[in-house]
């Protein structure tokens, strides 16, 4: 998770889920537009999956030993 400014304030800039050095999902938050851009890696290329209003937080869970993500 990358922050802009002080860590005490909610200043999340970007969230990543990386396995073996490869980004699986990236969420970038634009404070000025109040939008989160969700990008996933498909066929070796990072593509915008969707844009949502507000701050979207990346959530990691395990399912029978497999690490999964949601938002």
N, C-alpha and C positions, 0 to 999 in steps of 0.2 A: 504494500500500500504506500503510495507517495502522498505527501502532504505539502501544501503551500502555506507558508506562514508558521504560526505556532501550533504545536501538536495539541494543546489544550482546547483549541477551538475546532469546530467541525469544518475542516478545510481539506477534505479528501479530493485529490486530483485524479488519481488513477489506481485501479485495482487490477491485479493480474493473477492468474492461476497458471503456473508453469510446471511442466513435468519433463525431466531430462533435458532441460534447457530450451524446451519448446513451449511457447505461449499457447494455451488451449482456449482461454477466454480472457478478454481485456474489457474493462468498463472504464470509460473516461467521463468525468463529470465536468461540465461547463457551468460554473457558478453564475456567470452573467446571463446565460440563456435559461438556467435552471433545467438543464437537460443532461441525461446520461446516454452515451453512445455505447452500445454493446457490440463487441466485435468477436468473432470466433474464427478459428483457423480451419479452413476446409480445402482439401486438395493442395496443401502446402501454402495456400495464400490466405492472408487475413482479410476477412470481409465483414462489412457492417451487417449485423443481423437485425438490429432494430434500434430505434431512438425512442426513449421514454422520458416523460416529464419528471422532474424531481431527481433526488439523489437515490440511485439504485445501489444497494449493497450486495456484494458477492457473498454467497453462502456456500460453505464446503461441508459435506456430510459423508459418512461412510455407509455403504450398503453391502453387507456380507463380505467385508474386506476390500471392497472397491471404493475408491475416492470419487465422489460425484460433486458437481457444482449446480447451483441454481441461483436465481436472483429475484 
